[in-house]
Amino acid sequence: MATTVKQEAGTFKVTPLDLKDDTNEPEEKMNQLVNADSPEGEKQHQQDNNEESGSSTDEELKCKKRREKTKGYSDARHMRTHTGEKPFSCPTCAKDFSRKGNLLIHIRTHTGEKPYACGMCDKSFSTGSYLACHVRMHTGEKPFSCPTCAKGFSTKSQLIIHIRTHTGEKPYACEMCDKSFSVGSHLASHMRTHTGEKPFSCPTCAKGFSRKGHLVIHIRTHMGLKPYNCGMCDKSFRNSSHLAVHMRTHTGEKPFSCPTCSKGFPSKSRLNIHIRTHTGQKPYACKMCDKSFSRGSHLVSHMRTHTGEKPFSCPTCAKGFSRKGSLRIHIRTHMGLKPYNCEMCDESFIFQKQLLSG
């Protein structure tokens, strides 16, 4: 449609050519003020926008109300961290929670529901966050780095625990002794040394353990599993700590020193046993006689003198022994080994006591 434009007093009059001579329509119908500075134009612009965006304004008001409602809920939820209020109770065990979401997650411990499945293996989890942490085991992702040593971790909680190795912080204190721990689970395990609780039982022999990790290691004694192999000899071990101690027999490292005589030891447990030679402490008492021992293994061997048990048999003659060391010495009689040599003559002996008694 063709138009003519005529400027009049700071405004533009726009007249369509096909309506220019039409006197039936009022002139106002043919003129449109388009100057942005005109108050009339601005008012009309606002009216037009309001008409066009009426529905979107209603939607914005609804969103605003939702935000205000959500903010109120968020504030109330936060206040529970101060008040200790826990309004959500488990219908099964009556345990209380400050958040409904936490209750829903807890209920899955009763139902066994694990709706979050790993797409890379057959494991499932009760929460999405547990799945996210697990997936990093497959990807190797470690997004949380220690600010002190730059070591990476797959979860923030693991990083927090690690940082305590640098700071020395041990926020979990035992109420029954003066020990403290950097990890809550370590305190829980320690408490069982006071209570004697052993909630983890071997399915084969029913022996109880205070820690699940100890049970896992014990089960390997039934299965004969020794998954930790020494790279310097052909020995294998049931757990990694035993391998670490064994490696020191190759390296000669003795990082644990006696504060009394400065003698070094490859493991802390051996140091603790040695310290008892200075203190005279014998914490392992026999319940069938008045004897006590500085080592638990010595008590176990001693108990066999009461029971008559001889669990170690010679593979050559089937003779039984109550101690593994006694069997080892006996085997030398079949092999003709005499490892104890006299430094003053050429005599050799099977037993050390034969050498010493001369």
C-alpha positions as YAML, in Angstrom:
chain: A
units: angstrom
residues:
- id: 1
  name: MET
  ca: [0.00, 0.00, 0.00]
- id: 2
  name: ALA
  ca: [1.46, 3.40, -1.04]
- id: 3
  name: THR
  ca: [1.74, 6.18, 1.54]
- id: 4
  name: THR
  ca: [2.70, 9.84, 1.79]
- id: 5
  name: VAL
  ca: [4.62, 11.28, 4.71]
- id: 6
  name: LYS
  ca: [4.35, 14.91, 5.78]
- id: 7
  name: GLN
  ca: [6.21, 16.50, 8.69]
- id: 8
  name: GLU
  ca: [4.16, 18.82, 10.87]
- id: 9
  name: ALA
  ca: [5.44, 20.44, 14.09]
- id: 10
  name: GLY
  ca: [7.78, 17.73, 15.18]
- id: 11
  name: THR
  ca: [5.45, 14.90, 14.23]
- id: 12
  name: PHE
  ca: [4.97, 12.82, 11.14]
- id: 13
  name: LYS
  ca: [1.58, 12.41, 9.54]
- id: 14
  name: VAL
  ca: [1.35, 9.16, 7.61]
- id: 15
  name: THR
  ca: [-1.50, 8.95, 5.15]
- id: 16
  name: PRO
  ca: [-2.20, 5.85, 3.06]
- id: 17
  name: LEU
  ca: [-2.80, 6.98, -0.54]
- id: 18
  name: ASP
  ca: [-5.87, 4.83, -0.97]
- id: 19
  name: LEU
  ca: [-7.48, 6.51, 2.08]
- id: 20
  name: LYS
  ca: [-6.35, 10.07, 1.42]
- id: 21
  name: ASP
  ca: [-9.52, 11.11, -0.38]
- id: 22
  name: ASP
  ca: [-11.87, 9.00, 1.74]
- id: 23
  name: THR
  ca: [-13.88, 11.52, 3.79]
- id: 24
  name: ASN
  ca: [-16.07, 8.82, 5.36]
- id: 25
  name: GLU
  ca: [-13.30, 7.90, 7.82]
- id: 26
  name: PRO
  ca: [-12.19, 10.43, 10.44]
- id: 27
  name: GLU
  ca: [-8.79, 11.92, 9.84]
- id: 28
  name: GLU
  ca: [-7.56, 10.46, 13.15]
- id: 29
  name: LYS
  ca: [-8.02, 6.97, 11.70]
- id: 30
  name: MET
  ca: [-5.51, 7.76, 8.98]
- id: 31
  name: ASN
  ca: [-2.87, 9.40, 11.15]
- id: 32
  name: GLN
  ca: [-0.40, 7.58, 13.40]
- id: 33
  name: LEU
  ca: [2.01, 9.32, 15.75]
- id: 34
  name: VAL
  ca: [5.32, 7.54, 15.63]
- id: 35
  name: ASN
  ca: [7.58, 10.03, 17.39]
- id: 36
  name: ALA
  ca: [9.09, 8.26, 20.42]
- id: 37
  name: ASP
  ca: [9.24, 11.51, 22.38]
- id: 38
  name: SER
  ca: [5.53, 12.13, 22.07]
- id: 39
  name: PRO
  ca: [3.64, 11.54, 25.37]
- id: 40
  name: GLU
  ca: [0.64, 10.38, 23.44]
- id: 41
  name: GLY
  ca: [2.72, 7.88, 21.54]
- id: 42
  name: GLU
  ca: [4.38, 6.55, 24.65]
- id: 43
  name: LYS
  ca: [1.03, 6.11, 26.41]
- id: 44
  name: GLN
  ca: [-0.39, 4.29, 23.42]
- id: 45
  name: HIS
  ca: [2.73, 2.10, 23.25]
- id: 46
  name: GLN
  ca: [2.31, 1.07, 26.87]
- id: 47
  name: GLN
  ca: [-1.36, 0.28, 26.36]
- id: 48
  name: ASP
  ca: [-0.58, -1.86, 23.34]
- id: 49
  name: ASN
  ca: [2.15, -3.74, 25.22]
- id: 50
  name: ASN
  ca: [-0.14, -4.37, 28.17]
- id: 51
  name: GLU
  ca: [-2.80, -5.78, 25.88]
- id: 52
  name: GLU
  ca: [-0.31, -8.04, 24.12]
- id: 53
  name: SER
  ca: [1.47, -9.24, 27.25]
- id: 54
  name: GLY
  ca: [-1.45, -9.61, 29.59]
- id: 55
  name: SER
  ca: [-1.09, -13.39, 29.72]
- id: 56
  name: SER
  ca: [2.69, -13.25, 30.27]
- id: 57
  name: THR
  ca: [2.22, -10.81, 33.16]
- id: 58
  name: ASP
  ca: [-0.17, -13.23, 34.84]
- id: 59
  name: GLU
  ca: [2.40, -15.98, 34.40]
- id: 60
  name: GLU
  ca: [5.11, -13.80, 35.95]
- id: 61
  name: LEU
  ca: [2.88, -13.13, 38.96]
- id: 62
  name: LYS
  ca: [2.35, -16.85, 39.38]
- id: 63
  name: CYS
  ca: [6.11, -17.46, 39.17]
- id: 64
  name: LYS
  ca: [6.73, -14.74, 41.73]
- id: 65
  name: LYS
  ca: [4.26, -16.32, 44.13]
- id: 66
  name: ARG
  ca: [5.90, -19.69, 43.63]
- id: 67
  name: ARG
  ca: [9.31, -18.19, 44.35]
- id: 68
  name: GLU
  ca: [8.03, -16.53, 47.50]
- id: 69
  name: LYS
  ca: [6.43, -19.79, 48.61]
- id: 70
  name: THR
  ca: [9.63, -21.75, 47.85]
- id: 71
  name: LYS
  ca: [11.74, -19.17, 49.67]
- id: 72
  name: GLY
  ca: [9.49, -19.47, 52.71]
- id: 73
  name: TYR
  ca: [9.83, -23.25, 52.61]
- id: 74
  name: SER
  ca: [13.61, -23.00, 52.19]
- id: 75
  name: ASP
  ca: [13.87, -20.60, 55.14]
- id: 76
  name: ALA
  ca: [11.76, -22.90, 57.31]
- id: 77
  name: ARG
  ca: [13.91, -25.90, 56.34]
- id: 78
  name: HIS
  ca: [17.08, -23.96, 57.18]
- id: 79
  name: MET
  ca: [15.73, -22.92, 60.58]
- id: 80
  name: ARG
  ca: [15.49, -26.60, 61.53]
- id: 81
  name: THR
  ca: [19.29, -26.75, 61.50]
- id: 82
  name: HIS
  ca: [19.17, -24.27, 64.40]
- id: 83
  name: THR
  ca: [16.11, -25.57, 66.26]
- id: 84
  name: GLY
  ca: [16.86, -29.26, 65.79]
- id: 85
  name: GLU
  ca: [13.27, -29.86, 64.72]
- id: 86
  name: LYS
  ca: [12.72, -33.13, 62.87]
- id: 87
  name: PRO
  ca: [9.08, -33.26, 61.79]
- id: 88
  name: PHE
  ca: [9.40, -36.23, 59.40]
- id: 89
  name: SER
  ca: [9.32, -39.67, 61.06]
- id: 90
  name: CYS
  ca: [10.02, -43.09, 59.56]
- id: 91
  name: PRO
  ca: [6.89, -45.26, 59.83]
- id: 92
  name: THR
  ca: [9.07, -48.37, 60.29]
- id: 93
  name: CYS
  ca: [11.69, -47.43, 62.90]
- id: 94
  name: ALA
  ca: [10.43, -44.00, 64.04]
- id: 95
  name: LYS
  ca: [13.73, -42.30, 63.21]
- id: 96
  name: ASP
  ca: [13.20, -38.58, 62.66]
- id: 97
  name: PHE
  ca: [14.44, -36.31, 59.88]
- id: 98
  name: SER
  ca: [14.46, -32.57, 59.28]
- id: 99
  name: ARG
  ca: [13.78, -32.99, 55.55]
- id: 100
  name: LYS
  ca: [11.19, -35.05, 53.76]
- id: 101
  name: GLY
  ca: [13.73, -35.97, 51.06]
- id: 102
  name: ASN
  ca: [16.05, -37.45, 53.68]
- id: 103
  name: LEU
  ca: [13.19, -39.51, 55.04]
- id: 104
  name: LEU
  ca: [12.39, -40.89, 51.59]
- id: 105
  name: ILE
  ca: [16.03, -41.91, 51.14]
- id: 106
  name: HIS
  ca: [16.06, -43.53, 54.58]
- id: 107
  name: ILE
  ca: [12.90, -45.54, 53.88]
- id: 108
  name: ARG
  ca: [14.81, -47.27, 51.07]
- id: 109
  name: THR
  ca: [17.08, -48.84, 53.71]
- id: 110
  name: HIS
  ca: [14.00, -50.72, 54.89]
- id: 111
  name: THR
  ca: [12.51, -51.49, 51.48]
- id: 112
  name: GLY
  ca: [15.84, -52.28, 49.82]
- id: 113
  name: GLU
  ca: [14.87, -50.09, 46.89]
- id: 114
  name: LYS
  ca: [17.81, -48.91, 44.77]
- id: 115
  name: PRO
  ca: [16.33, -46.99, 41.85]
- id: 116
  name: TYR
  ca: [19.60, -45.50, 40.58]
- id: 117
  name: ALA
  ca: [21.33, -48.09, 38.39]
- id: 118
  name: CYS
  ca: [24.86, -47.81, 37.02]
- id: 119
  name: GLY
  ca: [24.97, -48.05, 33.25]
- id: 120
  name: MET
  ca: [28.50, -49.46, 33.29]
- id: 121
  name: CYS
  ca: [28.05, -52.36, 35.76]
- id: 122
  name: ASP
  ca: [25.25, -54.16, 37.61]
- id: 123
  name: LYS
  ca: [25.34, -52.03, 40.77]
- id: 124
  name: SER
  ca: [22.41, -49.93, 41.93]
- id: 125
  name: PHE
  ca: [22.11, -47.21, 44.56]
- id: 126
  name: SER
  ca: [19.48, -45.69, 46.80]
- id: 127
  name: THR
  ca: [20.43, -42.08, 45.96]
- id: 128
  name: GLY
  ca: [21.52, -40.26, 42.85]
- id: 129
  name: SER
  ca: [24.55, -38.78, 44.63]
- id: 130
  name: TYR
  ca: [25.82, -42.26, 45.51]
- id: 131
  name: LEU
  ca: [25.51, -43.25, 41.86]
- id: 132
  name: ALA
  ca: [27.39, -40.12, 40.75]
- id: 133
  name: CYS
  ca: [30.27, -40.97, 43.12]
- id: 134
  name: HIS
  ca: [30.29, -44.58, 41.94]
- id: 135
  name: VAL
  ca: [30.44, -43.64, 38.25]
- id: 136
  name: ARG
  ca: [33.69, -41.79, 38.96]
- id: 137
  name: MET
  ca: [35.22, -45.20, 39.82]
- id: 138
  name: HIS
  ca: [34.65, -46.14, 36.20]
- id: 139
  name: THR
  ca: [35.71, -42.82, 34.68]
- id: 140
  name: GLY
  ca: [38.61, -42.19, 37.05]
- id: 141
  name: GLU
  ca: [37.39, -38.64, 37.53]
- id: 142
  name: LYS
  ca: [38.68, -36.96, 40.71]
- id: 143
  name: PRO
  ca: [37.24, -33.44, 40.70]
- id: 144
  name: PHE
  ca: [38.11, -32.61, 44.32]
- id: 145
  name: SER
  ca: [41.77, -31.66, 44.90]
- id: 146
  name: CYS
  ca: [43.64, -31.12, 48.15]
- id: 147
  name: PRO
  ca: [44.84, -27.49, 48.38]
- id: 148
  name: THR
  ca: [47.95, -28.64, 50.28]
- id: 149
  name: CYS
  ca: [49.29, -31.61, 48.29]
- id: 150
  name: ALA
  ca: [47.05, -31.53, 45.16]
- id: 151
  name: LYS
  ca: [45.94, -35.14, 45.64]
- id: 152
  name: GLY
  ca: [42.65, -35.76, 43.87]
- id: 153
  name: PHE
  ca: [39.49, -37.39, 45.24]
- id: 154
  name: SER
  ca: [36.27, -38.59, 43.69]
- id: 155
  name: THR
  ca: [34.06, -37.23, 46.50]
- id: 156
  name: LYS
  ca: [34.10, -34.09, 48.59]
- id: 157
  name: SER
  ca: [33.75, -36.09, 51.82]
- id: 158
  name: GLN
  ca: [36.94, -38.04, 51.00]
- id: 159
  name: LEU
  ca: [38.76, -34.74, 50.46]
- id: 160
  name: ILE
  ca: [37.54, -33.36, 53.82]
- id: 161
  name: ILE
  ca: [38.76, -36.50, 55.61]
- id: 162
  name: HIS
  ca: [42.12, -36.30, 53.79]
- id: 163
  name: ILE
  ca: [42.63, -32.64, 54.71]
- id: 164
  name: ARG
  ca: [42.55, -33.69, 58.37]
- id: 165
  name: THR
  ca: [45.78, -35.65, 57.78]
- id: 166
  name: HIS
  ca: [47.41, -32.28, 57.15]
- id: 167
  name: THR
  ca: [45.67, -30.32, 59.91]
- id: 168
  name: GLY
  ca: [45.76, -33.12, 62.49]
- id: 169
  name: GLU
  ca: [42.10, -32.47, 63.27]
- id: 170
  name: LYS
  ca: [40.29, -35.33, 65.01]
- id: 171
  name: PRO
  ca: [36.76, -34.11, 65.68]
- id: 172
  name: TYR
  ca: [35.29, -37.47, 66.71]
- id: 173
  name: ALA
  ca: [36.11, -38.05, 70.38]
- id: 174
  name: CYS
  ca: [35.45, -41.22, 72.35]
- id: 175
  name: GLU
  ca: [33.39, -40.58, 75.50]
- id: 176
  name: MET
  ca: [34.82, -43.64, 77.24]
- id: 177
  name: CYS
  ca: [38.55, -42.90, 76.80]
- id: 178
  name: ASP
  ca: [40.79, -40.09, 75.60]
- id: 179
  name: LYS
  ca: [41.06, -41.22, 71.97]
- id: 180
  name: SER
  ca: [39.88, -39.11, 69.05]
- id: 181
  name: PHE
  ca: [39.42, -39.89, 65.38]
- id: 182
  name: SER
  ca: [39.41, -38.04, 62.08]
- id: 183
  name: VAL
  ca: [36.57, -40.16, 60.66]
- id: 184
  name: GLY
  ca: [33.21, -40.92, 62.26]
- id: 185
  name: SER
  ca: [33.27, -44.55, 61.12]
- id: 186
  name: HIS
  ca: [36.60, -45.04, 62.88]
- id: 187
  name: LEU
  ca: [35.03, -43.85, 66.13]
- id: 188
  name: ALA
  ca: [32.11, -46.24, 65.62]
- id: 189
  name: SER
  ca: [34.55, -49.15, 65.15]
- id: 190
  name: HIS
  ca: [36.57, -48.05, 68.18]
- id: 191
  name: MET
  ca: [33.48, -47.93, 70.41]
- id: 192
  name: ARG
  ca: [33.08, -51.66, 69.84]
- id: 193
  name: THR
  ca: [36.38, -52.23, 71.65]
- id: 194
  name: HIS
  ca: [34.59, -50.89, 74.73]
- id: 195
  name: THR
  ca: [31.24, -52.60, 74.18]
- id: 196
  name: GLY
  ca: [32.63, -55.86, 72.80]
- id: 197
  name: GLU
  ca: [30.08, -55.74, 70.03]
- id: 198
  name: LYS
  ca: [30.95, -57.83, 66.96]
- id: 199
  name: PRO
  ca: [28.12, -57.31, 64.46]
- id: 200
  name: PHE
  ca: [29.88, -58.90, 61.47]
- id: 201
  name: SER
  ca: [29.79, -62.72, 61.47]
- id: 202
  name: CYS
  ca: [31.58, -65.17, 59.20]
- id: 203
  name: PRO
  ca: [29.03, -67.24, 57.23]
- id: 204
  name: THR
  ca: [31.37, -70.25, 57.36]
- id: 205
  name: CYS
  ca: [32.53, -70.46, 60.99]
- id: 206
  name: ALA
  ca: [30.29, -67.83, 62.66]
- id: 207
  name: LYS
  ca: [33.31, -65.98, 64.09]
- id: 208
  name: GLY
  ca: [32.35, -62.40, 64.90]
- id: 209
  name: PHE
  ca: [34.20, -59.21, 63.98]
- id: 210
  name: SER
  ca: [33.88, -55.59, 65.03]
- id: 211
  name: ARG
  ca: [34.68, -54.33, 61.52]
- id: 212
  name: LYS
  ca: [33.37, -55.38, 58.15]
- id: 213
  name: GLY
  ca: [36.87, -55.07, 56.66]
- id: 214
  name: HIS
  ca: [38.20, -57.58, 59.18]
- id: 215
  name: LEU
  ca: [35.44, -60.01, 58.21]
- id: 216
  name: VAL
  ca: [36.33, -59.65, 54.51]
- id: 217
  name: ILE
  ca: [39.98, -60.44, 55.28]
- id: 218
  name: HIS
  ca: [38.98, -63.40, 57.48]
- id: 219
  name: ILE
  ca: [36.77, -64.93, 54.78]
- id: 220
  name: ARG
  ca: [39.88, -65.20, 52.60]
- id: 221
  name: THR
  ca: [41.31, -67.70, 55.12]
- id: 222
  name: HIS
  ca: [38.46, -70.06, 54.20]
- id: 223
  name: MET
  ca: [38.73, -69.40, 50.48]
- id: 224
  name: GLY
  ca: [42.53, -69.45, 50.38]
- id: 225
  name: LEU
  ca: [42.59, -66.07, 48.66]
- id: 226
  name: LYS
  ca: [45.75, -63.98, 48.81]
- id: 227
  name: PRO
  ca: [45.19, -61.18, 46.31]
- id: 228
  name: TYR
  ca: [48.14, -58.98, 47.35]
- id: 229
  name: ASN
  ca: [51.32, -60.20, 45.63]
- id: 230
  name: CYS
  ca: [54.86, -59.13, 46.44]
- id: 231
  name: GLY
  ca: [56.66, -57.79, 43.37]
- id: 232
  name: MET
  ca: [60.06, -58.83, 44.71]
- id: 233
  name: CYS
  ca: [59.37, -62.46, 45.66]
- id: 234
  name: ASP
  ca: [56.66, -65.09, 45.24]
- id: 235
  name: LYS
  ca: [54.79, -64.40, 48.48]
- id: 236
  name: SER
  ca: [51.15, -63.32, 48.58]
- id: 237
  name: PHE
  ca: [49.03, -61.88, 51.36]
- id: 238
  name: ARG
  ca: [45.39, -61.68, 52.37]
- id: 239
  name: ASN
  ca: [45.46, -57.93, 52.98]
- id: 240
  name: SER
  ca: [47.41, -54.92, 51.77]
- id: 241
  name: SER
  ca: [48.79, -53.97, 55.20]
- id: 242
  name: HIS
  ca: [50.51, -57.36, 55.52]
- id: 243
  name: LEU
  ca: [52.07, -56.82, 52.09]
- id: 244
  name: ALA
  ca: [53.26, -53.35, 53.13]
- id: 245
  name: VAL
  ca: [54.94, -54.80, 56.24]
- id: 246
  name: HIS
  ca: [56.46, -57.63, 54.20]
- id: 247
  name: MET
  ca: [57.94, -55.19, 51.67]
- id: 248
  name: ARG
  ca: [60.00, -53.72, 54.47]
- id: 249
  name: THR
  ca: [61.81, -57.07, 54.80]
- id: 250
  name: HIS
  ca: [63.13, -56.36, 51.31]
- id: 251
  name: THR
  ca: [63.83, -52.65, 51.80]
- id: 252
  name: GLY
  ca: [65.07, -52.94, 55.40]
- id: 253
  name: GLU
  ca: [62.85, -50.04, 56.39]
- id: 254
  name: LYS
  ca: [61.98, -49.87, 60.10]
- id: 255
  name: PRO
  ca: [59.90, -46.74, 60.57]
- id: 256
  name: PHE
  ca: [58.64, -47.52, 64.09]
- id: 257
  name: SER
  ca: [61.18, -46.87, 66.87]
- id: 258
  name: CYS
  ca: [61.03, -47.82, 70.54]
- id: 259
  name: PRO
  ca: [61.02, -44.67, 72.72]
- id: 260
  name: THR
  ca: [62.98, -46.55, 75.43]
- id: 261
  name: CYS
  ca: [65.80, -48.26, 73.54]
- id: 262
  name: SER
  ca: [65.41, -46.81, 70.01]
- id: 263
  name: LYS
  ca: [65.16, -50.26, 68.42]
- id: 264
  name: GLY
  ca: [63.39, -50.09, 65.07]
- id: 265
  name: PHE
  ca: [60.52, -52.23, 63.81]
- id: 266
  name: PRO
  ca: [58.84, -52.68, 60.42]
- id: 267
  name: SER
  ca: [55.30, -52.46, 61.87]
- id: 268
  name: LYS
  ca: [53.55, -50.63, 64.68]
- id: 269
  name: SER
  ca: [52.14, -53.89, 66.08]
- id: 270
  name: ARG
  ca: [55.63, -55.32, 66.50]
- id: 271
  name: LEU
  ca: [56.72, -52.13, 68.25]
- id: 272
  name: ASN
  ca: [53.77, -52.41, 70.64]
- id: 273
  name: ILE
  ca: [54.71, -56.02, 71.44]
- id: 274
  name: HIS
  ca: [58.33, -55.00, 72.02]
- id: 275
  name: ILE
  ca: [57.36, -52.15, 74.35]
- id: 276
  name: ARG
  ca: [55.77, -54.74, 76.63]
- id: 277
  name: THR
  ca: [59.22, -56.24, 77.23]
- id: 278
  name: HIS
  ca: [60.07, -52.93, 78.93]
- id: 279
  name: THR
  ca: [56.80, -52.47, 80.77]
- id: 280
  name: GLY
  ca: [56.27, -56.15, 81.64]
- id: 281
  name: GLN
  ca: [52.68, -55.85, 80.49]
- id: 282
  name: LYS
  ca: [50.94, -59.13, 79.66]
- id: 283
  name: PRO
  ca: [47.40, -58.26, 78.63]
- id: 284
  name: TYR
  ca: [46.43, -61.69, 77.26]
- id: 285
  name: ALA
  ca: [45.34, -63.85, 80.20]
- id: 286
  name: CYS
  ca: [44.47, -67.54, 80.04]
- id: 287
  name: LYS
  ca: [41.00, -68.30, 81.44]
- id: 288
  name: MET
  ca: [41.97, -71.87, 82.33]
- id: 289
  name: CYS
  ca: [45.10, -71.12, 84.37]
- id: 290
  name: ASP
  ca: [46.93, -68.15, 85.84]
- id: 291
  name: LYS
  ca: [49.31, -67.57, 82.94]
- id: 292
  name: SER
  ca: [49.35, -64.32, 80.93]
- id: 293
  name: PHE
  ca: [51.07, -63.38, 77.69]
- id: 294
  name: SER
  ca: [52.35, -60.27, 75.97]
- id: 295
  name: ARG
  ca: [51.05, -61.44, 72.60]
- id: 296
  name: GLY
  ca: [47.66, -62.73, 71.56]
- id: 297
  name: SER
  ca: [49.23, -65.40, 69.34]
- id: 298
  name: HIS
  ca: [51.13, -66.77, 72.33]
- id: 299
  name: LEU
  ca: [47.87, -67.12, 74.25]
- id: 300
  name: VAL
  ca: [46.30, -68.96, 71.28]
- id: 301
  name: SER
  ca: [49.22, -71.40, 71.21]
- id: 302
  name: HIS
  ca: [49.08, -71.83, 74.97]
- id: 303
  name: MET
  ca: [45.35, -72.65, 74.91]
- id: 304
  name: ARG
  ca: [46.19, -75.71, 72.81]
- id: 305
  name: THR
  ca: [48.09, -77.14, 75.78]
- id: 306
  name: HIS
  ca: [44.73, -77.27, 77.54]
- id: 307
  name: THR
  ca: [42.64, -78.44, 74.58]
- id: 308
  name: GLY
  ca: [45.25, -80.80, 73.08]
- id: 309
  name: GLU
  ca: [44.57, -79.34, 69.63]
- id: 310
  name: LYS
  ca: [47.35, -79.85, 67.08]
- id: 311
  name: PRO
  ca: [46.26, -78.12, 63.89]
- id: 312
  name: PHE
  ca: [49.66, -78.23, 62.11]
- id: 313
  name: SER
  ca: [50.49, -81.59, 60.50]
- id: 314
  name: CYS
  ca: [53.73, -82.75, 58.88]
- id: 315
  name: PRO
  ca: [53.18, -83.47, 55.16]
- id: 316
  name: THR
  ca: [55.73, -86.32, 55.34]
- id: 317
  name: CYS
  ca: [54.81, -88.28, 58.48]
- id: 318
  name: ALA
  ca: [51.48, -86.63, 59.47]
- id: 319
  name: LYS
  ca: [52.74, -85.85, 62.99]
- id: 320
  name: GLY
  ca: [50.67, -83.05, 64.53]
- id: 321
  name: PHE
  ca: [51.91, -79.91, 66.27]
- id: 322
  name: SER
  ca: [50.24, -77.20, 68.28]
- id: 323
  name: ARG
  ca: [52.48, -74.48, 66.83]
- id: 324
  name: LYS
  ca: [53.43, -73.69, 63.26]
- id: 325
  name: GLY
  ca: [57.00, -72.95, 64.36]
- id: 326
  name: SER
  ca: [57.29, -76.42, 65.91]
- id: 327
  name: LEU
  ca: [56.18, -78.01, 62.65]
- id: 328
  name: ARG
  ca: [58.75, -75.99, 60.73]
- id: 329
  name: ILE
  ca: [61.54, -77.23, 63.01]
- id: 330
  name: HIS
  ca: [60.29, -80.83, 62.71]
- id: 331
  name: ILE
  ca: [60.34, -80.71, 58.90]
- id: 332
  name: ARG
  ca: [64.11, -80.12, 59.09]
- id: 333
  name: THR
  ca: [64.54, -83.63, 60.50]
- id: 334
  name: HIS
  ca: [63.19, -85.02, 57.21]
- id: 335
  name: MET
  ca: [65.19, -82.65, 55.04]
- id: 336
  name: GLY
  ca: [68.44, -82.95, 57.02]
- id: 337
  name: LEU
  ca: [68.67, -79.18, 57.49]
- id: 338
  name: LYS
  ca: [70.88, -77.88, 60.28]
- id: 339
  name: PRO
  ca: [70.74, -74.09, 60.01]
- id: 340
  name: TYR
  ca: [72.41, -73.29, 63.35]
- id: 341
  name: ASN
  ca: [76.20, -73.31, 62.90]
- id: 342
  name: CYS
  ca: [78.81, -73.09, 65.65]
- id: 343
  name: GLU
  ca: [81.30, -70.27, 65.10]
- id: 344
  name: MET
  ca: [84.02, -72.09, 66.99]
- id: 345
  name: CYS
  ca: [83.85, -75.46, 65.21]
- id: 346
  name: ASP
  ca: [82.20, -77.06, 62.22]
- id: 347
  name: GLU
  ca: [79.19, -78.48, 64.11]
- id: 348
  name: SER
  ca: [75.66, -77.59, 62.96]
- id: 349
  name: PHE
  ca: [72.33, -78.13, 64.68]
- id: 350
  name: ILE
  ca: [68.67, -78.50, 63.83]
- id: 351
  name: PHE
  ca: [67.53, -76.53, 66.90]
- id: 352
  name: GLN
  ca: [68.86, -73.26, 68.19]
- id: 353
  name: LYS
  ca: [68.68, -74.51, 71.78]
- id: 354
  name: GLN
  ca: [71.06, -77.34, 70.83]
- id: 355
  name: LEU
  ca: [73.60, -74.79, 69.69]
- id: 356
  name: LEU
  ca: [73.19, -72.68, 72.82]
- id: 357
  name: SER
  ca: [73.35, -75.64, 75.23]
- id: 358
  name: GLY
  ca: [76.56, -76.82, 73.50]
...
